[in-house]
Amino acid sequence: MNINIQTVHFDADGKLIDYVENKITKLNHFNDRITNVDVYLKLDNLVHSIKDKIVEIKVNVPKHEFFVKHTCKSFEQSFDAAMEAVISQMKRKKEKLAA
């Protein structure tokens, strides 16, 4: 599984990158055929003083792609919510294939 983390409009510190990588590796529990994962960390509302943190996660498996986008006030919160959503999508797809 390849993990690609891209930051838009800022440079992420090592702790945030490590946090994301550690959580992403846990996706293998839900689908062992993941080919690659793209994570985009973005800042929104650059004009305003309050910047929302946007996290987009794209998970590629053979013949399917899962995509989630979530916005919150911190990257950790956004990432955790996006991870829950992508895990939910992966579980639903697995149940659908099993039925």
N, C-alpha and C positions, 0 to 999 in steps of 0.2 A: 504494500500500500504506500503510494507516494502522498506526502502531505505538502501542499503548497500554501504558504501564508503570505498574503499581500496586504500592505498597508497603503491607504490612500489619504493624502493631505497631512501625513505625520509619520514619524519614525517610532516604532514600538520599542519598548524596553525589553530586556531579556526575560524578565519575570512574566510579562504578558505572553510572550512567544512560548515559553516553557509551559505555562498554564494551558494554552490552547493545544499544544502538541500532546501533553499528557492526557487531556480529555478526549482528543480525537482518536488516540490509539485504542480507547475503550470501545469504539464503534465496531471493532472486530468481533465482539461478543454477539452482536445482532446480525451481522452478515460477514461471512468469512471470504466473500468473493469481491470485496471492495478493491477497485483498481487504483483510484486516486481520490483525494479530497482537496478541494480548493476552499480556502477560508479568506474572506475579504473583510478587513477591518477598516471602517471609514468614519470620518467625522462629518456631521451634518450641520447645517446652519452656521457656516463660517462667518457670515456677516454679523450675526448676533453674538452676544457674549456667552450665552449658554449653548454649549455644543452637545448635541445628541450623539451617542455612539451607535453606529450601525454595524451589525455583524451579518454577513451572508455566508452560508455554508452550502457547498455543492458537493454531493457524494456521487461518484460514478461507480456503478456495478455493471456487469455485462447486461446489455439490453435495457437498462433503466438508469434514470438519473433522479436523485432527490435534491430538492433545492428549498432552502429556508432563508428568510430575511427577517431580522428582528432589531428593534430599536429600543434603547434604554439610556439611562444617564451614566452608566459605567459599562466598560467593555465586558467585565466579568458577568454582570447581570444579563447583558444582551447575549453573550455567548452561551451561558447556561440555558436561557430560554430557547435559543435557537437549537441547541443540542437536544433538549427535550422534544422539540417539534420534529427534528429529523429522525430521532429514535422512534417516535410515534409513527411517522411515515413508514419507516423500515419495518416495524412490527406489523402494521396493517398490510403492507405488500406481502410479507411472509405468510400471514394468515390467509390472504386471498389466494396465494399460490397453493397453499396446503388444502384449501377447500375444493 
